[in-house]
Amino acid sequence: MINKNSLIVLILLSFIIFLDNGNRYNLELIFIYFSIVVISTTQIFSNKALPFSLHNIFNLFFLFFIGIAPVIQYKNNIVFLNKLSSLNDLDYIKGGVFYLVILLIYNILYNKIFNKNNNELSIKKRRTFDFYYDKKILLLLSLFTSLIILIYFNFNLDILISRKSLILFSRESYKPLTSIVNTLRLVPLFSLLFLKLSNKNNIKLEVTLLLLTILLNIPTSIPRFKVAVVYLPLLFVYFKPIYIKNTFNYIFSIGLMIVFPYLHHYRYNHNIYNNPFKTNVFIDAHFDSFQNSINLIKHCSITYGEQLLAIILFFVPSDLWTSKPLNSNKILVKSIDYDGFSNIAIGYFAEGYLNFGYIGVILFIILIAFLNAYIDKKFWSNNKKKSIFILIYFILLPFEFILLRGSLRALFANLIGSILLICLIYILLNHKNIKKLAKN
């Protein structure tokens, strides 16, 4: 059922979508994408919707990147790569139907799994039950890793401020080691979150960890996805209104429309006053996931799992695995003879198609619907959870968006690295209890 919030949003979006203000117009095509907007919006603002969830992220992504962006790009005849990647009316219709079917199947599966044997949900701030935390370890671990990072970057603070400087440094350094060091930048954040979730006050330690987190993760110096990974969890522990229904939806939407494009602007233009905000962000390259995904399906051959194997074995360097399959974005640019910037977004479901065709798409739908429903239900089903699960859940929320936008290989490596780091910190914090359990 469409509630008041859904109706207001749909009325506003209908003007944007149906307005004939571009170079092309096809009412049949537009109705397909408006159907995607209607379904995703009603799921986001449903009376049963949670304050925040993986399910919310999924439908927010579909609303902006699959429902709205393709229509505006179609009407303005926007092409992100070369002439071969240009999509005609039939391509947009097929692409719209492809994603509409995915959205329908996903939401049916998710709601069926989530509502099965559903326990009473608890929409309150999480309470935790955990072992004793050694606060000295939190501080020393964060200070030590911060020192390692500064030494590795030769105490060049510009790398901690400018994304451009970090990219230049990465090109001249050993890439696997740089990736590990960049992951270590999350140590103060995870330490801070463990402290906050323990419900124990230590203002001096908290302020120190917060300052280290911000210093090592200044938004203008890190990839845009990592900005969400760092600052969304901070909102969950510091901004209590986020537990009020729809607050997260509005914050996330503002982030997509303003923060996300601005960080892309600052990456190439350090003059913050030089037209950082645009009235139509949907025609910019950071909303390229739909076009790239459809082009991948249109132009690339199925790899029958080879590309997925390379994702799973991401830690094996190309020097040792000389025949390591290319990433999906490189497969696409090679297929269409595009010699420009290859770090483009390939959506999650297009990755499924690349590996196993339409069977792969179905498998990827089932997988994400089951995992989203299971994890969301576990988080909200009662009010007591171990802090390690809560922390991982907070991290999974931004990673869900990265997964859907692409690319899968970059996400998988960063997600595994983050979870391993969280587990390592948790083990170090509880070393005394682990020793006791081992003796018993």
N, C-alpha and C positions, 0 to 999 in steps of 0.2 A: 504494500500500500504506500502511496506517495504522501508523505507528511508535509507539514508547512515549510520546513527548511528546504526539503527537496524541491518543492513547487517553486519557491522563490528563486533558487539557483537555476532551475530548468528554464524558467521564464527569461532570466537574464542571458543564459547561454543560447537560447533559441534565437535571440536577436543577432548574436555574434555569428552563429552557424548558418542561419538561413538568409542573412543579409547578402544581397547581390552587389558586392563591392570590389570585385576582382576582375581578372582576365578571363576566367572560365567559370561556368556554372552548370551543374547537373543535379537536378532535384532528386532523382533516384539515388544518386551517389550520396548526397547530403543526408537523406533519410537514413541510410545505413549507419552513418557515423553518429547521427543524432540518437539512434537506437542504443549505440554504445554509451553515449552520454547519459541517457535515461537510466539504463541498467546500473551503471557504475554510481551515479548520483544517488539513486534510491538505496543502494547498498551502503554507501558512505553515511547517509543521513537517516538510515532506518531507525525506527524506535527501539529495535533490539541491538543496535550497533554499540560496540564497546568504546570507551573514551579514546583508546588507541590500540591498534592491533596490526598484525601482519596482513590481515584481510583488508583493513582500511588502506594500508599502503598499496596493496595490489589494485584496488579500485580507484584510488587517487591517481596512480600511474596511468591506468586505462583512460580515466577522464581527461587528463591533460595531454598525454603523449599519443593516445590512439583515437580518442574521441574528437578533441578540439584541434590539435596541431595539424593533422593531415588535411582537414578541410580548409584551413587557412592557407596552408602550403599549396594545396590544389588550386584554390581560387586565384592565388597570386603567381601560379606557375613557377614555384620555387624548386630549384635543382641544386643539391649540395655537392655532388661530385662532378661527373662529366655528362656529355650528351647521351651516352649509352645508359646512364642511370636515370634518365628522365622517365617519369611514369605517366602513361596516358590514362584516359577515363576508365578503360577496362581494367588496367592494373590497380587503380584506386578502388574500383568496385570489388574486384577479387580480394584485394588486401583487406577491405572493410568487412566482407563476409567471413574471411579467414579469422579475423580477430573477434568478430561478433560471436561466432560459434565457440571460440575458445573461452570468451567471457561467460557465455551461457553455461557451458559445461562446468567451468571452474566454480561458479557461484552455486550451482545445483549440488555439486559434490561437496564443496566446503560446508554449506549450510546443513546438508544431510549428516556429514561426519560430526560437525560441531554440536548439533542438537541431539545426537544419539546419546541416550542415558545421561542427559545433561544435569550436572549438579548445580546447586545454587551459586550464582556468580557473586563475587565480592569486589565491588568497584570502590576500592579504598587504596590509600597509599600502602605499599607492601610492607609487611612486617617480616623480619627474618629470624631464623634460629640457627645459630652457627657455633663453631668452636671459639675458643679464646683467640683474640687477635693480638699479636705482638706489634705494637705501634712503632717500635724502633725499626723493625724490618720494613714497614711501609716507607718511612722516611729515608733510611739508608739505601734501600733499593731504588727509590726515585732519584735521589741525589747521585748515586753511582751511575745509573743509566744516563742521566742528564750530562754528567761529566764525559762519559764515553762518546755521546753524540757530539758534544762540543769539540772534543779532540778529533773525532773523525772528520768533522767539517772544518778543521784547522782554525777553530774559534772565529770563523767567518760568520758574523751575526746576520749578514745580508741574506744568507741561505735560509735563516729562520724567519725572514720577513718577506722575501721575494720568491715567488714560484719560478720565475725565469732563472734566477740564480741557482735554484735547486736543480732545475733541468740541465743547465750548463755543467754543473758539478757532476751530475749523474752520468753524463755523456763521457766524461773524462775519467771516471772511476770504475771499479769492478762492480758490475750491476747487481749480482746476487748479494754481495756484502752491503751495498747501499740499500737494497730492499729490506734486509734484516735490520739495519740501523733505523730506517724509517718506521719500521714496525715497533721498535723499542721506544719511539717517541710517545707511544700510548701508555707506557708504564706508569707515569704519574697520574694519568686519567684513571686507569684501572685501580690504582692504589687509593685514589680519592673516592671512587665509587664504593670500594670495599669498606672504607671508613664510614661513609655516609649510610650505607646499608646495614652496618653493625649497630646503628642507633646509639653510638657512644660519642659524646662530645669531646672534642679536643681542638679548640679554635686555632691555636698556633699551627698545629700539624695540618689542619684543614686548609688554612690560608696558604701555607707553604706549598702544599700539593696542588692547590688551585692555580697558584702563580706559575708553578713549573709546567702544569698542563697547558696553560695559555701561551707561555713563552715558547714551548716546543711545538705548539700547534696553532700558530697565528693563522687565521683563515686565508690570508693572501699568500701564504708560503706552501700550503699543502694542496693536494688534489681536492677538487670539489666534493667528491664522495667522502673523503676523510673528514671534511668539515662537518658533514652530517653525522659521521661515526663518533666524532668527538663531542659536538655540542648538543645533539639530541639527548643523549644520556644525562648530560648536565641539567637539561630542562626537566627531565623526569624526576630528578632528586632535589632540585631547587625551586621549581615553579609549580606549586601545588594546584593552581587552576587548570593545569593540563589534565588533571583527573576528572574535570568537568566535561560532560559530553560536548563534542564538536569543537572544543578548544584546539585540540591537536590538529584537526582537519584544517582549520583556518590558518594556524601557524605554519603547517607544512605547505599549504597552498601559497602563502606569502613568500615562504622560502624559495619555492619553485619559480615564482613570477618575478621576484626582486633579487634575492641573495644569489641564487644559482646563476642568473645571467650576469650579475655584477662581478662575481668572481671570475667569470670567463672574460669579461671586459678588462679587468685589472691584470689578468695574466699577460695581456699583450699591450696594455696601455697604463702606465703608472700614474698618469694624470687623472686623479679621481674626479676632477670636475669636467673632463672632456667627454660629454655625452655618455655617462655610464648607464643611463636607463633609457630603454626604448619602449614605445607605446605598443609595439607588436613583437613580443619576444618569440612567438611561435614560428617565425620565419628564419630564425637564427639557427646555426649549426648544432647548438646544444639540444635541439628538438629533432635531431636527425634519425633517431632510432627506428621510426616507422619506415622511412624511405630506404634506409640501409637494409632493414630486415626483409622487406619485400624484394629488393634487388638481389639479396642473397638467395632467396627462394627461386627467383626468376632466372638468375644467371649461373648459379654454382651447382656443381654435382654433389650428390650424397656421398659422404665419406665412410659410411657403414661403421661408425664408432671410432675410427682412427683419431679424429679430432678430439673426441671426448676422452680418449686414453691420454692424449697429450695434456689435457686439462687436469686429469687426476694425478698424472705424474709430472706436475708443474715443476717440482723440485729438481728434476733431472736436467742439467744444463745442456744446451744445444751442442756444446763442445764434445760431450760424451755421447749424446744421441744425435748423430749427424743427420739422420733421416726424420727427425722429430717433425710431426705435422705442423703446418702453419696455424696461427690463430685465425679465427673466423674473419676478423676485419681484413687481414692480409690476403686471405683467400678471395674475398670480395674484390678488393682493389686490383688484384692480379687478374681476376676474371673479366673485369671491364676495362682493363688497360689504363687504370687511373694512376698517375705518377705523383700525386700530391700527398697531403697529410693522411697517413694510414691509421692513426689512432682514433678510429671512429666507433660509434656504438652499434653493436649488433644485438638485438633483443633476445631474451631467454628462449622464446618459442621458435625463433628462427634457428637458434643453435640446435634445438631438438630436431628440426627438419634437416639441417645440415648433416646430422649424424645418422638418422634413421628414417628420413622422409616423414610422411604424415603419421606413421606409427610412432615415430619419435616425438612428434607434437603431442599425441594422445598420452604417451607415457610421461612426458614433462608436465602436462596438465594434472594428471592423477597424482604425481609426486608432490607438486607444489600445493595442491588442494589438501592433500592428506597432512603434510607437514605443517602448513599454516593452521589448519583446524586443530590438530593435536597440540601444537605449541601454544596457540592462543588459549585453548581450553585449559591447559595445564596452568598457565599463568594466572588466569582469572577465576578458576574454579574454587579456590579457597584463599585465605588471607595470609598463610604462612608458607614461606618458601626459603630455601637456602639462598644466600646472597649470590653464590656463583651462578645459579640458574637465572635469577633476576638480572644480573649483570649481562649474561649472555643474551637474554631476551632483549634488553635495551640495545645491544649491539646488532642483533639480528634485524631490528626494525629498519634502520637505514640501509643495511645490506640487502634487504628485500627490494628496495627501490633500485639499487645498483644492479642487482641480478636481472630485474625486468628490463632495464634500459640497456645493459651490456657494458663490457663483454664478460662472458662467463669465466674465462681463464684468469683475468685480472681479479675478479671477485673471489674466485675459489682460493687463490693463493693468499689474498689479504684476509679472507675470513678464517681460513685454517690458521694462519699466523696469529691472528687476534685471539682466537679461542685457545690455542696452545699457550699463549702468553697469559691469559686469564687463569688457566688451570695451573700454570707454573707458579704464579703469584699466590694463588689459593693454597697450594701445597706448602710453599714457604711460610705462609702465615700460620698454617696449622701444623707445623712440623712437630711441635711438642705432643699434640694429640695423636698424630700418626705414629709416633714412637710408642706411646702408651698402648695404642691398639695393636701394634706389632708385638709387644711384649705379652699381651694377653692372648 
